[in-house]
Amino acid sequence: MPTYLVTGGAGFIGSNFIRYMLGKARDGRIINLDALTYAGNLENLADVSADSRYAFIRADICDKRAVNDVFAANDVDVVVHFAAESHVDRSIEAPDVFVRTNVLGTLNLLNAALRAWDTGTGFGAGKKFVHVSTDEVYGSLGPQGYFTEDTPLDPHSPYSASKASSDLLVKAYADTYGLPVNITRCSNNYGPYQFPEKLIPLMVNNALQGKPLPVYGTGVNVRDWLYVEDHCAAIELVAREGAPGEVYNIGGHNEMANIDIVRLIIRTLRDMLEAGDPRRERVSESLIRFVQDRKGHDLRYAIDPAKIGRELGWAPRTKFADGIRRTIAWYLENGEWLQSVTSGAYQSYYQRMYGGR
């Protein structure tokens, strides 16, 4: 395994990716660069923190000097760029934060990689900048059809606009300077260590406490769900074998309406909790609360992952029915983690977004 620089490695997908890579390879090195914002938590990587192949650097990708120092001190072969502000609701509340991190932070990384890797006659073998993006850059689908890599970008939220902007910067560095890049665009991820502002862990956490389950609008918005370990396998494959300059869509073939996800979580929790567990009696559909719809709420996302399957041989392995039980089991077994990340600042944010509805 070469030396990987993983940005945002203390977050949900980043920490799962680091664990996946350390479990896959015997040699090489992984450098985790993370600012440790509210969604970054080193507890996510406590089980690998002593691994000699792993190193953590606390720095903000918006800090140009810090990013340049990382490349100067390390012979980085592959950048896997997860670091981003990623929650649509927060982007509606504070779009400037998203532009700063997602656009300017990406620019700093691109410039640092270009400076470190460009020999004047090209780029050395094995160098790759993998930019992890989202299906939200494509906008919204109607009841039929799928996003492909050729679907025009049509972002509707400040979050997706900032990601589309960073996608275009990455493409520009490939076209202008020849930087070896790939862009991946994934559907909604779920699994262990996801911060409970996102739908699945939010519903699990609230249901276990008997709190209301806030559902936007009438809950008919459809998302395609991808188990995080399947996503990690796809990213590793793209980093290793993806053709430079190519975009790869990564989807889970698991489309479900939000309200159906919520009801499935309720049924699964009641099935998994023991009869004598007091939390079991709290979990019911009576907790569902339909709240004012999100501004600019996209109706449906659905990804066609045929290209990555055809060219690289990847396909999602985890059926949603299995993945959701595995995910809920993890949250049930890690109540202390859940409690620690939902204290303090998160509670203030939650009240601003959903309080009184």
Order of alpha helices (4+ residues) and beta strands (2+ residues): beta-alpha-beta-beta-alpha-beta-alpha-alpha-alpha-beta-alpha-beta-beta-alpha-beta-beta-alpha-beta-beta-alpha-alpha-beta-alpha-alpha-alpha-alpha
